[in-house]
Amino acid sequence: MPEGSQSKARIAIFISGTGTNMAALLYASRLQEAAFEIVLVASNVESATGLELAKLEGLATFTHSHKGVTREEQDAAMERAVTEAGADFIVLAGYMRILSDEFVERWEGRLLNIHPSLLPKYKGLDTFQRAIDAGDSHAGSSVHIVTAELDAGEVLAQVRVAIAPEDSAESLAQRVKLAEHQLYPRAIAEYVSRGSDPDFLFAKLRELALALPETHEKDSHGSPGFRVGTEKSGKFFAHFSQQHHGSEHIAVLVKTSSMDELMGLVENQPGTYYKPAYYGASGWVGVILNRPNVDWEHVADWLERSWRQCAPSRLTKLLDAADQF
């Protein structure tokens, strides 16, 4: 796993049939240094053959038929099982049910799917025949984040498969399935590891920091930092810390109002804040980024607050005016 990660991501997989992609994820999770483990395989079909493999391999399973219940009731039953299993993410692997908007919203950013086309092409069904009919040279598959709009979430990874002149939808599907088994475990591993990837975390932080008025990036003591004002007279309002001075944390360092506030934050929320070496003596607190389900709106709020402490009044007034709209 990437440096600094605390534990494997815990994944629940939803299936409705044979579960071949579930199997690919299962065996990938058993490899040395795998980024995730499977804590549940759940299905809406009691006879789904993928459940048999899951049970054979010692995985926890759950079944709740969708027949005779509303979509919301079905989602609630599945979600209870996921929550009891302690899953961090839900991965759809041939789950043939459309999820309710409320369910998708609750799992925003933690719900992933694989779709048999090169999105944004051919959302929905019959993707292989549609690709053949269109005269495409390649079909393929896409791993994407699930959103309320069908097959419209951010595409995380794709694999291309050549279409032969004699291909039928069935023969093409067989080859794409083989490619999917390579793609899905790798894409899932990369996605669930992003929370401990310094490059990913810094890119997210950089985007938020540079969105503030008259902000620029500048190294400080060998680490990236962000200043407000001119190149010559600007003041640092944030520093990116990547496990410095023996710390296990990847964090953004921001200004607090006082040492009392800093110590209160660290004492009451040690999973979110820490007192950084060197900077902590000046009232800077570390907001930990390599933790599960980090709230980036919370990080953005801290950046703006710290920025306000360092920015000239003409800029804070400008931001206040913008907030009115």
Secondary structure as UniProt FT lines:
FT   TURN            3..4
FT   STRAND          9..15
FT   HELIX           20..29
FT   TURN            32..33
FT   STRAND          36..43
FT   TURN            46..47
FT   HELIX           49..56
FT   TURN            57..58
FT   STRAND          61..63
FT   TURN            67..68
FT   HELIX           71..85
FT   STRAND          89..92
FT   HELIX           101..106
FT   TURN            107..109
FT   STRAND          111..115
FT   TURN            119..120
FT   HELIX           127..133
FT   TURN            134..135
FT   STRAND          138..145
FT   TURN            150..151
FT   STRAND          155..162
FT   TURN            165..166
FT   HELIX           169..192
FT   HELIX           194..196
FT   HELIX           198..210
FT   TURN            213..214
FT   STRAND          215..220
FT   TURN            221..222
FT   STRAND          223..228
FT   TURN            231..233
FT   STRAND          235..242
FT   HELIX           244..246
FT   STRAND          250..255
FT   HELIX           259..268
FT   TURN            270..272
FT   STRAND          273..274
FT   TURN            277..278
FT   HELIX           279..282
FT   STRAND          284..288
FT   TURN            292..293
FT   HELIX           296..310
FT   HELIX           313..323
//
